């Protein structure tokens, strides 16, 4: 018995079965290629199998077997279990298939050029020998699928050969070989483009343990580890910079060619490269959870996913084949000309319709991935193009999600507003928290002075405490400062504090020497590109722009007015967001929901298309259809522009395919085209349409403004 290994076949379904004979339809495992002959030999080695024949193009496997010794279900189980894996090889070795295809082109080209020099008695046998692979594939397809484009092509060659028009037959064989080689090359290139987004394993990683730097395997790095990355090295984790400063080249993940300065508090992504400097990074996502690994997962999904548009194009191509055959028969009956019938059979719609659509989708997804937009399938692009209503969560989406100091109020005349910030920053600089980061950043902006202090105490969920000049300083929440530390707050000061609170600001209390020294107010800021992004979405077809938030109605009203939103819903509980999305869907809206939090996951999942922001929670990114890697809301508009352009490109290709092939068919039926010219025109237009599909994604993103 052949030992079981990983099967190269991902899916195997019965297409037709008789006693002792079964035909399977199969799908190859992503990341592997199939050597048809070797795989067929492997199947023949299975117990009870008499013979096996495979048609790689038709994805068809025919098996003749001893019905007393085995059955289709057992064969299916053995094949999926990897017991017929002789034909497996890795994708890099697939260049052997390209070499064979190219050899076929060269051989058929040599026959076309040299057939005139052959003795008349050898011309027909030479043409028959060259066309036998075509006839074999056509027979397989005929039994597996019925009449399709391959059957029509073989019939055209057979007619030309039978009428001793060797020039037409050999030209058709050559054009079919050349067309198949170029079409497969274009299809492979679209897959290869997506695979370029895969990141190689980073190998060994430096981590810091108890102040000592140690080198370990990347797989051993856990969440919470302190990772050290120096100049020239690839960042192996997603995380936040603890200390250090560096210029990071993020082109591989975001498309931004200019290196970005990263320092304490900044996020960094796996797969990006430090050009100069050195960083200590807190690991938040490791291994399969990193952005680079998620790209790999999305790529594997996208290589096999099919959109409604792609399925419709494939179905239409199949439906048109009988019409082409009927037209060929009618032209022969009317004109009595075999060449006219052969010319009609040269032109069909199948290749361009079936290949151009997935090539266009994959090209667009590659371009999106280069710009930090991870799209989880062709159908997602399709749904995003249809979206007419964009619903946004507020915090972390329309706002930066990062607090900034807006007010510094000192209650002691010996201290200025800047002094208050500097005091707080001196003890907060050791604290890894959004409030602390904001205060430290405010001190850095005005080049504040540092106050020497004793060891800092961290009180979880409350604040920090230390000693400066012999007096205890506490920085944190009102409960911590007033209740736990016993710092009194007078009625007059309470009024000023309440005013800041009503403005939707977060307050940080500073107690020093047993009295309230002051308060620092912080507020989440609107994204600078928010208004421009919303305006661009309107230009791209968005009819309504809506905000959902759990924030106060006053703050929501202010944001809605500033951004020009059509509507908003404030003071919401998490489940209410999903309910509002469901109500809007029931009213006929096709919704794109943009969010970042765990509480956004139900709305992301229920929307027509869900978009998760770069700094979103894992659950939000998991349930979304699109995940942004770059923290910029403008990526939402870029994704919409790309989706619109891709569907427009597909529609254009569809019209070109129908128009060009209909014209070729009509001209051939009227006798205006010879089989040779019909073959040249058909294959030429098909390759042109495929190339147009391949470049569509690049054009769509290149026309969008640089961010």
C-alpha positions as CSV (number, residue, x, y, z in Angstrom):
1,X,0.0,0.0,0.0
2,X,1.2,3.5,-0.8
3,X,1.8,5.5,2.5
4,X,-0.6,8.3,3.2
5,X,0.7,11.9,2.9
6,X,-0.8,15.3,2.4
7,X,-3.1,15.0,-0.7
8,X,-2.5,17.4,-3.6
9,X,-6.3,17.2,-4.2
10,X,-8.3,19.5,-2.0
11,X,-11.8,18.5,-3.2
12,X,-13.1,15.5,-5.1
13,X,-16.7,15.1,-6.3
14,X,-18.4,12.4,-8.4
15,X,-19.4,13.7,-11.8
16,X,-20.6,10.4,-13.3
17,X,-20.5,6.8,-12.2
18,X,-21.2,3.3,-13.7
19,X,-20.4,-0.1,-12.4
20,X,-16.5,-0.3,-12.6
21,X,-16.1,3.2,-13.8
22,X,-16.3,6.7,-12.2
23,X,-15.4,10.2,-13.2
24,X,-14.4,12.7,-10.5
25,X,-14.2,16.5,-10.7
26,X,-11.3,17.8,-8.6
27,X,-9.7,20.9,-7.2
28,X,-5.9,21.0,-6.5
29,X,-4.8,22.1,-3.0
30,X,-3.7,25.7,-3.0
31,X,0.1,26.0,-2.9
32,X,0.6,22.7,-4.9
33,X,0.7,21.8,-8.6
34,X,-0.3,18.5,-10.1
35,X,1.8,16.4,-12.5
36,X,-1.2,14.7,-14.3
37,X,0.7,11.7,-15.6
38,X,2.5,10.9,-12.4
39,X,-0.7,11.4,-10.4
40,X,-2.7,9.0,-12.7
41,X,0.1,6.4,-12.2
42,X,-0.3,6.9,-8.4
43,X,-4.1,6.3,-8.7
44,X,-3.5,3.2,-10.8
45,X,-1.4,1.8,-7.9
46,X,-4.4,2.0,-5.6
47,X,-6.0,-1.4,-4.7
48,X,-8.6,-2.5,-7.3
49,X,-7.8,0.2,-9.9
50,X,-7.4,-1.0,-13.5
51,X,-6.7,2.3,-15.2
52,X,-6.8,6.1,-14.5
53,X,-6.8,9.0,-16.9
54,X,-6.6,12.7,-15.9
55,X,-7.5,15.9,-17.8
56,X,-5.8,18.7,-15.9
57,X,-7.5,21.5,-17.9
58,X,-11.0,20.0,-17.3
59,X,-10.1,19.1,-13.7
60,X,-11.5,15.6,-14.5
61,X,-10.2,12.2,-13.3
62,X,-11.6,9.0,-14.9
63,X,-11.0,5.7,-13.1
64,X,-11.8,2.2,-14.2
65,X,-11.8,-0.3,-11.3
66,X,-12.8,-3.7,-10.1
67,X,-16.2,-3.3,-8.6
68,X,-15.7,-6.3,-6.4
69,X,-12.5,-5.0,-4.9
70,X,-13.3,-1.3,-4.4
71,X,-15.9,1.4,-5.0
72,X,-16.0,5.2,-5.7
73,X,-16.3,6.2,-2.0
74,X,-13.2,4.2,-1.1
75,X,-11.3,5.6,-4.0
76,X,-12.3,9.1,-3.1
77,X,-11.2,8.5,0.5
78,X,-7.8,7.0,-0.5
79,X,-7.1,9.9,-2.9
80,X,-8.0,12.6,-0.4
81,X,-5.9,10.8,2.2
82,X,-2.9,11.2,-0.1
83,X,-2.4,7.6,-1.1
84,X,-2.0,8.6,-4.7
85,X,0.4,11.5,-4.3
86,X,3.0,10.6,-6.9
87,X,2.1,13.7,-8.9
88,X,2.5,16.2,-6.1
89,X,5.1,18.9,-6.4
90,X,5.6,22.4,-4.9
91,X,4.7,25.5,-6.8
92,X,8.3,26.5,-7.6
93,X,8.6,23.2,-9.6
94,X,5.6,24.2,-11.6
95,X,8.0,25.8,-14.1
96,X,8.2,22.3,-15.5
97,X,4.7,22.7,-16.7
98,X,5.6,26.0,-18.3
99,X,8.5,24.3,-20.1
100,X,6.2,21.6,-21.5
101,X,3.7,24.2,-22.6
102,X,6.4,26.2,-24.3
103,X,7.8,23.1,-25.9
104,X,4.3,22.4,-27.4
105,X,4.2,26.0,-28.8
106,X,7.7,25.5,-30.4
107,X,6.8,22.0,-31.8
108,X,3.5,23.2,-33.3
109,X,5.2,26.3,-34.7
110,X,7.9,24.2,-36.3
111,X,5.1,22.0,-37.9
112,X,3.4,25.1,-39.2
113,X,6.6,26.5,-40.8
114,X,7.9,23.2,-42.1
115,X,4.8,21.3,-43.2
116,X,5.1,22.6,-46.7
117,X,8.5,20.9,-47.0
118,X,7.1,17.5,-46.0
119,X,6.1,15.0,-48.7
120,X,2.3,15.2,-49.4
121,X,1.8,11.7,-48.0
122,X,3.2,12.7,-44.6
123,X,1.4,16.0,-44.1
124,X,-1.9,14.5,-42.9
125,X,-0.2,12.1,-40.4
126,X,2.0,14.9,-39.1
127,X,-1.0,17.1,-38.5
128,X,-2.9,14.2,-36.9
129,X,0.1,13.5,-34.6
130,X,0.3,17.1,-33.5
131,X,-3.5,17.3,-32.8
132,X,-3.8,14.1,-30.8
133,X,-3.4,15.8,-27.4
134,X,-6.1,18.2,-28.4
135,X,-8.5,15.4,-29.4
136,X,-7.7,13.5,-26.2
137,X,-8.6,16.6,-24.1
138,X,-11.7,17.2,-26.2
139,X,-12.9,13.6,-25.6
140,X,-12.4,13.9,-21.9
141,X,-14.3,17.2,-21.8
142,X,-17.1,15.8,-24.0
143,X,-17.7,12.9,-21.5
144,X,-17.2,15.1,-18.4
145,X,-19.0,18.3,-19.4
146,X,-20.6,17.9,-22.8
147,X,-19.8,20.2,-25.6
148,X,-17.5,23.0,-24.6
149,X,-14.9,25.3,-26.1
150,X,-12.2,22.6,-26.2
151,X,-14.6,20.3,-28.2
152,X,-15.3,23.1,-30.7
153,X,-11.6,23.8,-31.2
154,X,-10.9,20.1,-31.8
155,X,-13.8,19.9,-34.2
156,X,-12.4,22.9,-36.2
157,X,-9.0,21.2,-36.5
158,X,-10.6,17.9,-37.5
159,X,-12.7,19.6,-40.2
160,X,-9.6,21.4,-41.6
161,X,-7.6,18.2,-41.5
162,X,-10.3,16.1,-43.2
163,X,-10.5,18.7,-46.0
164,X,-6.7,18.5,-46.3
165,X,-6.4,22.2,-45.4
166,X,-3.2,21.5,-43.5
167,X,-2.2,25.1,-43.3
168,X,-5.5,26.0,-41.5
169,X,-5.2,23.0,-39.2
170,X,-1.6,23.6,-38.3
171,X,-2.2,27.3,-37.8
172,X,-5.1,26.5,-35.5
173,X,-3.0,24.0,-33.5
174,X,-0.2,26.5,-33.2
175,X,-2.5,29.4,-32.2
176,X,-4.3,27.1,-29.6
177,X,-0.9,26.1,-28.1
178,X,0.3,29.7,-28.1
179,X,-3.0,31.0,-26.7
180,X,-3.1,28.4,-23.9
181,X,0.5,29.1,-23.0
182,X,-0.1,32.9,-22.8
183,X,-3.4,32.5,-21.0
184,X,-1.9,30.2,-18.4
185,X,1.0,32.5,-18.0
186,X,-1.3,35.5,-17.4
187,X,-3.4,33.4,-15.0
188,X,-0.3,32.2,-13.2
189,X,1.0,35.8,-13.0
190,X,-2.1,36.9,-11.3
191,X,-1.7,34.1,-8.7
192,X,2.0,34.9,-8.3
193,X,1.3,38.6,-7.8
194,X,-0.9,37.7,-4.8
195,X,1.7,35.2,-3.5
196,X,4.2,38.0,-3.4
197,X,2.3,39.4,-0.5
198,X,3.4,36.3,1.5
199,X,6.2,37.1,4.0
200,X,9.1,34.7,4.5
201,X,9.6,33.4,8.0
202,X,11.9,35.7,10.0
203,X,13.9,32.8,11.5
204,X,15.7,33.8,14.7
205,X,14.5,36.7,16.8
206,X,16.2,38.7,19.6
207,X,14.1,39.0,22.8
208,X,14.8,40.6,26.2
209,X,14.4,38.4,29.3
210,X,15.1,40.0,32.7
211,X,17.3,42.6,31.0
212,X,19.3,40.0,29.0
213,X,19.0,39.8,25.2
214,X,18.6,36.3,24.0
215,X,18.1,34.9,20.5
216,X,15.3,32.4,20.0
217,X,13.3,30.9,17.1
218,X,10.5,33.1,15.8
219,X,8.0,30.3,16.7
220,X,9.0,30.6,20.3
221,X,8.1,34.3,20.7
222,X,4.9,34.7,22.7
223,X,2.5,37.6,23.3
224,X,3.9,40.0,25.8
225,X,7.5,39.4,24.9
226,X,10.0,42.3,24.5
227,X,11.4,41.9,21.0
228,X,14.7,43.7,20.0
229,X,15.1,44.6,16.3
230,X,18.1,46.5,14.9
231,X,19.0,48.1,11.6
232,X,18.6,45.9,8.5
233,X,16.3,43.4,10.3
234,X,12.7,42.5,9.6
235,X,10.2,43.1,12.4
236,X,8.8,39.6,13.3
237,X,5.8,40.6,15.3
238,X,2.9,43.1,15.4
239,X,3.3,45.3,18.4
240,X,4.0,48.7,20.0
241,X,7.3,50.4,20.5
242,X,8.5,50.4,24.1
243,X,11.6,52.4,23.6
244,X,14.1,53.4,20.9
245,X,13.7,55.2,17.7
246,X,14.1,54.0,14.1
247,X,13.3,54.6,10.5
248,X,11.0,51.8,9.3
249,X,10.5,50.9,5.7
250,X,6.8,49.8,5.5
251,X,6.6,49.6,1.7
252,X,6.0,45.8,1.8
253,X,2.9,46.2,3.9
254,X,1.4,49.6,3.2
255,X,2.9,50.7,-0.2
256,X,4.4,53.8,1.4
257,X,7.9,54.1,-0.1
258,X,9.2,56.7,2.3
259,X,10.6,55.2,5.6
260,X,8.5,56.2,8.6
261,X,9.9,57.3,12.0
262,X,8.8,55.0,14.8
263,X,9.3,55.7,18.5
264,X,7.7,54.9,21.9
265,X,4.0,54.3,21.6
266,X,4.0,53.8,17.9
267,X,2.5,50.6,16.3
268,X,4.8,48.5,14.1
269,X,3.9,45.6,11.7
270,X,5.5,42.3,11.0
271,X,7.2,42.1,7.6
272,X,8.5,45.7,7.7
273,X,12.2,46.5,7.8
274,X,14.2,48.8,10.1
275,X,16.5,50.9,7.9
276,X,18.3,52.7,10.7
277,X,17.9,52.8,14.5
278,X,16.9,50.2,17.0
279,X,13.6,49.3,18.7
280,X,12.3,47.5,21.8
281,X,8.9,46.2,20.8
282,X,6.1,44.8,23.0
283,X,4.7,41.8,21.0
284,X,0.9,42.0,20.7
285,X,0.4,39.5,17.8
286,X,2.8,36.7,17.0
287,X,3.1,33.7,14.7
288,X,-0.2,33.1,12.7
289,X,-1.7,36.2,14.4
290,X,0.6,38.7,12.8
291,X,-0.4,40.9,9.9
292,X,2.0,39.1,7.6
293,X,0.5,35.7,8.5
294,X,-3.0,37.0,8.0
295,X,-2.0,38.2,4.5
296,X,-0.9,34.6,3.8
297,X,-4.3,33.3,4.9
298,X,-6.2,35.9,2.8
299,X,-4.1,35.0,-0.2
300,X,-4.9,31.3,0.1
301,X,-8.6,32.1,0.3
302,X,-8.5,34.6,-2.6
303,X,-6.8,32.1,-5.0
304,X,-9.8,29.7,-4.7
305,X,-12.7,32.1,-4.0
306,X,-15.2,32.9,-6.8
307,X,-17.4,35.9,-7.0
308,X,-21.0,36.0,-8.4
309,X,-19.7,37.9,-11.4
310,X,-17.1,35.2,-12.1
311,X,-19.7,32.4,-11.7
312,X,-22.1,34.2,-14.0
313,X,-19.4,34.8,-16.7
314,X,-18.5,31.1,-16.6
315,X,-22.1,30.0,-16.8
316,X,-22.7,32.4,-19.8
317,X,-19.6,31.0,-21.6
318,X,-20.9,27.5,-21.2
319,X,-24.4,28.5,-22.5
320,X,-23.0,30.1,-25.6
321,X,-21.1,27.1,-26.7
322,X,-24.1,25.2,-28.3
323,X,-25.0,28.4,-30.1
324,X,-21.5,28.6,-31.7
325,X,-21.8,24.9,-32.7
326,X,-25.3,25.6,-34.2
327,X,-24.0,28.6,-36.1
328,X,-21.2,26.5,-37.6
329,X,-23.6,23.8,-38.7
330,X,-26.0,26.4,-40.2
331,X,-23.2,28.1,-42.1
332,X,-22.2,24.7,-43.6
333,X,-25.7,23.8,-44.5
334,X,-26.4,27.1,-46.2
335,X,-23.0,27.5,-47.9
336,X,-21.8,23.9,-48.2
337,X,-18.4,25.2,-47.2
338,X,-16.4,23.2,-44.6
339,X,-13.9,26.0,-44.2
340,X,-16.6,28.5,-43.3
341,X,-17.8,26.1,-40.6
342,X,-14.2,25.6,-39.3
343,X,-13.7,29.4,-39.2
344,X,-16.9,29.8,-37.0
345,X,-15.7,27.1,-34.6
346,X,-12.4,29.0,-34.1
347,X,-14.2,31.8,-32.3
348,X,-15.9,31.2,-28.9
349,X,-16.5,33.2,-25.8
350,X,-15.2,30.7,-23.2
351,X,-11.6,31.6,-22.6
352,X,-11.9,35.4,-22.2
353,X,-15.1,35.2,-20.2
354,X,-13.8,32.5,-17.8
355,X,-10.3,33.8,-17.3
356,X,-10.5,37.6,-17.5
357,X,-12.8,38.0,-14.5
358,X,-10.7,36.1,-11.9
359,X,-7.5,37.7,-13.3
360,X,-9.0,41.2,-12.9
361,X,-10.1,40.4,-9.3
362,X,-6.7,38.9,-8.3
363,X,-4.8,41.8,-9.8
364,X,-7.0,44.3,-7.9
365,X,-6.5,42.3,-4.6
366,X,-2.7,42.3,-5.1
367,X,-2.7,46.1,-5.6
368,X,-4.9,46.5,-2.5
369,X,-2.6,44.3,-0.5
370,X,0.4,46.4,-1.5
371,X,-1.4,49.4,-0.1
372,X,-2.3,47.8,3.2
373,X,-5.8,46.8,2.3
374,X,-6.5,43.1,2.9
375,X,-9.5,41.9,0.9
376,X,-10.7,38.5,1.8
377,X,-12.0,37.3,-1.6
378,X,-13.3,38.5,-5.0
379,X,-16.9,38.5,-3.8
380,X,-15.9,41.2,-1.2
381,X,-14.8,43.5,-3.9
382,X,-18.0,42.9,-5.7
383,X,-20.1,43.7,-2.6
384,X,-18.0,46.8,-1.8
385,X,-18.7,48.1,-5.3
386,X,-22.4,47.7,-4.7
387,X,-22.3,49.4,-1.3
388,X,-24.4,52.7,-1.2
389,X,-24.4,53.4,2.6
390,X,-21.3,53.7,4.8
391,X,-21.8,53.3,8.5
392,X,-18.9,54.3,10.8
393,X,-18.2,53.6,14.4
394,X,-16.8,56.8,16.0
395,X,-13.9,55.9,18.4
396,X,-10.8,54.7,16.5
397,X,-12.6,55.1,13.2
398,X,-13.7,58.6,12.6
399,X,-11.5,59.6,15.5
400,X,-7.9,58.6,15.9
401,X,-8.5,56.5,19.0
402,X,-5.6,58.4,20.6
403,X,-6.2,60.9,23.3
404,X,-4.6,64.3,23.2
405,X,-4.3,67.0,25.9
406,X,-6.8,69.8,25.4
407,X,-6.7,71.6,28.8
408,X,-4.2,71.9,31.6
409,X,-5.7,73.7,34.7
410,X,-3.4,74.3,37.6
411,X,-5.1,75.2,40.9
412,X,-1.9,76.5,42.5
413,X,-0.5,79.9,41.3
414,X,3.0,78.6,41.8
415,X,2.6,76.1,39.0
416,X,1.8,76.9,35.3
417,X,-0.3,74.8,33.0
418,X,3.0,73.5,31.4
419,X,4.4,72.7,34.9
420,X,1.3,70.5,35.6
421,X,1.9,68.6,32.4
422,X,5.6,68.2,33.1
423,X,5.0,66.9,36.6
424,X,2.5,64.3,35.4
425,X,4.7,63.3,32.4
426,X,7.7,62.8,34.7
427,X,6.0,60.0,36.5
428,X,3.7,58.8,33.6
429,X,6.6,58.2,31.2
430,X,7.1,54.8,32.8
431,X,3.4,53.9,32.3
432,X,2.2,52.1,29.1
433,X,-1.3,53.5,28.9
434,X,-3.2,55.8,26.4
435,X,-3.5,58.6,29.0
436,X,0.1,58.4,29.9
437,X,1.2,58.4,26.3
438,X,-0.9,61.5,25.6
439,X,0.6,63.4,28.6
440,X,4.1,62.5,27.7
441,X,3.5,63.6,24.1
442,X,2.1,66.9,25.3
443,X,5.3,67.5,27.4
444,X,7.5,66.6,24.5
445,X,5.8,69.1,22.2
446,X,6.5,72.1,24.5
447,X,10.0,70.7,25.4
448,X,9.0,70.4,29.0
449,X,11.4,69.8,31.9
450,X,11.8,66.6,33.8
451,X,11.1,66.4,37.5
452,X,13.3,64.0,39.4
453,X,11.3,61.4,41.4
454,X,11.5,58.3,43.4
455,X,10.4,54.9,42.3
456,X,7.0,54.9,40.6
457,X,4.1,52.8,41.9
458,X,1.6,51.4,39.5
459,X,-1.9,51.0,40.9
460,X,-3.9,49.0,38.4
461,X,-7.0,50.7,37.0
462,X,-6.3,53.8,39.1
463,X,-3.1,55.6,38.3
464,X,0.5,56.1,39.4
465,X,2.2,57.4,42.5
466,X,5.7,58.6,43.4
467,X,7.7,61.1,45.5
468,X,9.1,64.4,44.2
469,X,11.0,66.7,46.5
470,X,9.9,64.7,49.5
471,X,6.2,65.0,48.7
472,X,3.8,62.3,47.4
473,X,2.5,62.9,43.9
474,X,-0.5,60.9,42.6
475,X,-1.8,61.0,39.0
476,X,-5.0,59.2,38.0
477,X,-8.7,59.0,38.2
478,X,-10.9,61.0,40.5
479,X,-11.8,58.0,42.6
480,X,-8.1,57.2,43.1
481,X,-7.1,60.8,44.0
482,X,-10.1,61.8,46.0
483,X,-11.3,58.6,47.6
484,X,-8.2,56.4,47.9
485,X,-5.6,59.1,48.5
486,X,-7.9,61.5,50.4
487,X,-7.2,64.6,48.3
488,X,-10.1,67.1,48.9
489,X,-11.8,68.8,45.9
490,X,-13.6,72.1,46.7
491,X,-17.1,72.9,45.3
492,X,-15.7,75.7,43.1
493,X,-13.2,73.4,41.5
494,X,-15.9,70.8,41.0
495,X,-17.8,73.2,38.8
496,X,-14.9,73.7,36.5
497,X,-14.3,70.0,36.4
498,X,-17.9,69.3,35.6
499,X,-17.8,71.7,32.6
500,X,-14.8,69.8,31.2
501,X,-16.6,66.5,31.7
502,X,-19.8,67.8,29.9
503,X,-17.6,68.6,26.9
504,X,-16.8,64.9,26.5
505,X,-13.3,65.1,27.8
506,X,-11.4,62.5,29.9
507,X,-9.9,64.0,33.1
508,X,-6.6,63.1,34.8
509,X,-6.3,64.4,38.4
510,X,-3.0,65.4,39.9
511,X,-2.6,65.4,43.7
512,X,0.6,66.7,45.2
513,X,1.5,66.9,48.9
514,X,-2.1,66.0,49.9
515,X,-3.9,68.7,47.8
516,X,-5.3,68.9,44.3
517,X,-2.7,70.5,42.2
518,X,-4.8,70.5,39.0
519,X,-6.5,68.5,36.3
520,X,-5.5,67.7,32.8
521,X,-8.3,67.2,30.2
522,X,-7.8,64.9,27.2
523,X,-10.0,64.3,24.2
524,X,-10.0,61.9,21.2
525,X,-9.2,63.8,18.0
526,X,-11.0,63.6,14.7
527,X,-8.8,62.1,11.9
528,X,-7.3,64.8,9.8
529,X,-8.3,63.0,6.6
530,X,-11.8,62.2,7.8
531,X,-13.8,64.9,6.0
532,X,-11.9,64.5,2.7
533,X,-12.5,60.7,2.9
534,X,-16.2,61.1,3.4
535,X,-16.4,63.6,0.5
536,X,-14.5,61.1,-1.7
537,X,-16.9,58.3,-0.7
538,X,-19.8,60.5,-1.8
539,X,-18.1,61.1,-5.2
540,X,-17.6,57.3,-5.5
541,X,-21.4,56.6,-5.1
542,X,-22.1,56.6,-1.4
543,X,-25.6,57.9,-0.9
544,X,-25.6,58.0,2.9
545,X,-22.9,58.4,5.6
546,X,-23.9,57.5,9.1
547,X,-22.1,57.4,12.5
548,X,-22.9,55.0,15.4
549,X,-21.4,55.7,18.8
550,X,-21.9,55.1,22.5
551,X,-20.6,58.6,23.2
552,X,-22.7,61.5,24.5
553,X,-25.2,63.0,22.1
554,X,-23.5,66.5,22.4
555,X,-20.2,65.1,21.3
556,X,-21.8,63.1,18.5
557,X,-23.7,66.2,17.2
558,X,-20.5,68.1,17.1
559,X,-18.7,65.4,15.1
560,X,-21.6,64.9,12.7
561,X,-21.8,68.6,12.0
562,X,-18.0,68.9,11.4
563,X,-17.8,65.9,9.1
564,X,-21.0,66.5,7.2
565,X,-22.7,63.2,8.1
566,X,-26.2,62.4,6.9
567,X,-27.2,60.9,10.3
568,X,-25.9,59.6,13.6
569,X,-27.0,57.5,16.5
570,X,-25.5,58.2,20.0
571,X,-25.4,56.7,23.4
572,X,-25.7,53.2,21.9
573,X,-25.1,49.8,23.6
574,X,-23.0,47.3,21.6
575,X,-26.0,45.2,20.5
576,X,-27.9,48.3,19.3
577,X,-25.3,48.9,16.6
578,X,-26.0,45.6,15.0
579,X,-29.8,46.2,15.3
580,X,-29.5,49.5,13.5
581,X,-27.5,47.9,10.7
582,X,-30.1,45.2,10.4
583,X,-32.9,47.8,10.2
584,X,-31.1,49.7,7.5
585,X,-30.5,46.5,5.5
586,X,-34.2,45.6,5.8
587,X,-34.9,49.1,4.3
588,X,-32.9,48.1,1.2
589,X,-29.5,49.8,2.0
590,X,-26.3,48.0,1.0
591,X,-24.1,48.7,3.9
592,X,-20.4,48.9,4.4
593,X,-19.7,49.1,8.1
594,X,-16.4,50.5,9.3
595,X,-15.3,49.8,12.9
596,X,-12.5,48.6,15.2
597,X,-13.8,47.3,18.5
598,X,-15.0,44.0,19.9
599,X,-18.4,45.6,20.3
600,X,-18.4,46.3,16.5
601,X,-18.0,42.6,15.6
602,X,-21.8,41.9,15.3
603,X,-22.3,44.9,13.0
604,X,-19.2,44.0,10.9
605,X,-20.5,40.5,10.4
606,X,-24.1,41.5,9.6
607,X,-23.2,44.3,7.1
608,X,-23.1,43.8,3.3
609,X,-19.4,44.3,3.7
610,X,-17.4,44.8,7.0
611,X,-14.2,46.9,7.2
612,X,-12.0,46.7,10.2
613,X,-9.5,49.5,11.0
614,X,-5.8,48.8,11.4
615,X,-5.8,49.1,15.2
616,X,-9.0,47.0,15.6
617,X,-9.6,44.2,18.0
618,X,-8.8,40.7,16.8
619,X,-12.5,39.8,16.9
620,X,-13.3,42.8,14.7
621,X,-10.6,41.9,12.2
622,X,-11.7,38.3,12.2
623,X,-15.3,39.0,11.4
624,X,-14.6,41.7,8.8
625,X,-14.4,41.2,5.1
626,X,-11.7,43.8,4.7
627,X,-8.9,44.5,7.2
628,X,-6.8,47.6,7.0
629,X,-3.1,47.4,7.9
630,X,-2.4,51.1,7.7
631,X,-4.0,53.3,10.3
632,X,-5.7,55.7,8.0
633,X,-9.4,56.1,7.2
634,X,-8.6,57.2,3.7
635,X,-7.9,53.5,2.9
636,X,-11.7,53.0,3.1
637,X,-12.2,55.3,0.1
638,X,-9.2,53.7,-1.7
639,X,-10.8,50.3,-1.3
640,X,-14.2,51.6,-2.6
641,X,-12.4,53.3,-5.6
642,X,-10.6,50.0,-6.3
643,X,-13.8,48.0,-6.1
644,X,-15.6,50.4,-8.4
645,X,-12.7,50.4,-11.0
646,X,-12.4,46.6,-10.9
647,X,-16.1,46.0,-11.6
648,X,-16.0,48.6,-14.3
649,X,-13.0,46.9,-15.8
650,X,-14.7,43.6,-15.7
651,X,-17.8,45.0,-17.4
652,X,-15.6,46.6,-20.1
653,X,-13.9,43.2,-20.7
654,X,-17.2,41.5,-20.8
655,X,-18.5,43.9,-23.5
656,X,-15.2,43.6,-25.4
657,X,-15.4,39.8,-25.3
658,X,-19.0,39.6,-26.4
659,X,-18.5,42.3,-29.1
660,X,-15.2,41.1,-30.5
661,X,-16.2,37.4,-30.6
662,X,-19.7,38.1,-32.0
663,X,-18.0,40.2,-34.8
664,X,-15.6,37.3,-35.5
665,X,-18.4,34.8,-35.5
666,X,-20.5,36.9,-37.8
667,X,-17.7,37.5,-40.2
668,X,-16.7,33.8,-40.2
669,X,-20.3,32.7,-40.8
670,X,-20.6,35.1,-43.8
671,X,-17.4,33.6,-45.3
672,X,-15.3,36.8,-44.8
673,X,-12.7,35.1,-42.6
674,X,-10.6,32.0,-43.3
675,X,-10.1,29.5,-40.4
676,X,-6.5,30.9,-40.0
677,X,-7.6,34.5,-39.8
678,X,-10.5,33.6,-37.4
679,X,-8.0,31.8,-35.2
680,X,-5.6,34.7,-35.2
681,X,-8.3,37.3,-34.4
682,X,-9.9,35.2,-31.7
683,X,-6.8,34.3,-29.8
684,X,-5.3,37.8,-30.2
685,X,-8.4,39.5,-28.8
686,X,-8.6,36.9,-25.9
687,X,-5.0,37.6,-24.9
688,X,-5.5,41.4,-25.2
689,X,-8.5,41.2,-22.9
690,X,-6.6,39.1,-20.4
691,X,-3.7,41.6,-20.4
692,X,-6.3,44.4,-19.9
693,X,-7.7,42.6,-16.9
694,X,-4.2,42.0,-15.4
695,X,-3.4,45.7,-15.5
696,X,-6.7,46.9,-14.2
697,X,-5.9,46.7,-10.5
698,X,-2.7,48.7,-10.9
699,X,-4.5,51.5,-12.8
700,X,-7.2,51.7,-10.2
701,X,-4.8,52.4,-7.3
702,X,-2.4,54.5,-9.3
703,X,-5.2,57.0,-10.0
704,X,-6.1,57.4,-6.4
705,X,-4.4,60.2,-4.4
706,X,-1.3,59.4,-2.5
707,X,-1.9,59.3,1.2
